[in-house]
Amino acid sequence: MASSNLTVEVVSPEKRVWSGEATMVSARTLEGDIGILPDHAPLLGVLVDGNVSIKAVDGSSHEFALRGGFISVSKNRVSVLGESA
């Protein structure tokens, strides 16, 4: 059975920083570090200053330094809203 992918968008108030398909997203929230894989339970979290890492479906890795913000996960869609990136 083929696993689905995540549709990810990383945005800041100034611009869309990155968007695409990914197999994994990791970030640091007030509750601690989280890893998001396809079919993750719905989640809304507050991000703390730190890195958000994305593993794209093509095997490339992307890392973004964010200063606070929010992360939302629902139905294999991940939105990362950073105060600055």
C-alpha positions as CSV (number, residue, x, y, z in Angstrom):
1,M,0.0,0.0,0.0
2,A,1.5,3.3,-1.1
3,S,1.7,5.9,1.6
4,S,0.4,9.4,0.9
5,N,2.4,12.6,1.1
6,L,2.1,15.8,3.0
7,T,1.2,19.1,1.3
8,V,3.3,21.7,3.1
9,E,3.4,25.4,3.0
10,V,5.8,27.6,5.0
11,V,4.8,31.3,5.1
12,S,5.9,34.5,6.9
13,P,4.2,37.8,6.8
14,E,6.5,38.9,4.0
15,K,6.2,36.0,1.6
16,R,5.7,32.3,0.9
17,V,9.0,30.7,2.0
18,W,8.4,27.2,0.6
19,S,5.6,25.0,-0.6
20,G,5.5,21.5,-2.0
21,E,5.0,17.8,-1.3
22,A,6.9,16.2,1.6
23,T,7.2,13.0,3.5
24,M,8.1,14.5,6.9
25,V,8.0,17.8,8.7
26,S,9.6,18.4,12.1
27,A,9.3,21.5,14.3
28,R,9.7,22.8,17.9
29,T,6.5,23.8,19.7
30,L,5.8,25.0,23.2
31,E,5.1,21.4,24.1
32,G,8.4,20.1,22.6
33,D,9.7,18.8,19.3
34,I,7.2,17.1,17.0
35,G,7.5,15.1,13.8
36,I,4.7,15.0,11.3
37,L,4.3,12.1,8.9
38,P,1.4,11.4,6.5
39,D,-1.9,10.7,8.2
40,H,-0.9,12.6,11.4
41,A,-3.7,13.5,13.7
42,P,-5.1,17.0,13.4
43,L,-2.9,19.5,15.4
44,L,-2.6,23.2,16.1
45,G,0.6,24.2,17.8
46,V,2.5,27.3,18.9
47,L,6.0,27.4,17.5
48,V,9.0,28.6,19.5
49,D,12.1,30.1,17.9
50,G,13.9,27.3,16.2
51,N,14.2,25.3,12.9
52,V,11.5,23.7,10.9
53,S,12.8,20.8,8.8
54,I,11.1,19.4,5.8
55,K,12.0,16.2,3.9
56,A,10.6,16.6,0.4
57,V,9.3,13.7,-1.7
58,D,12.3,14.0,-4.1
59,G,14.6,13.3,-1.1
60,S,15.9,16.8,-0.7
61,S,15.9,18.4,2.8
62,H,14.9,22.0,3.6
63,E,15.5,23.8,6.9
64,F,14.1,27.1,7.9
65,A,14.9,29.2,11.0
66,L,11.7,30.6,12.3
67,R,11.0,33.1,15.1
68,G,7.7,31.9,16.7
69,G,4.5,31.3,14.9
70,F,2.0,28.5,14.5
71,I,1.7,25.1,12.9
72,S,-1.5,23.5,11.7
73,V,-1.9,19.9,10.5
74,S,-5.2,18.5,9.0
75,K,-5.8,15.9,6.3
76,N,-2.2,15.6,5.2
77,R,-1.9,19.4,4.9
78,V,0.7,21.2,7.0
79,S,0.7,25.0,7.3
80,V,3.7,26.6,9.1
81,L,3.0,30.3,9.8
82,G,6.2,32.0,11.1
83,E,6.5,35.4,12.6
84,S,9.7,35.7,10.6
85,A,11.7,33.3,8.5
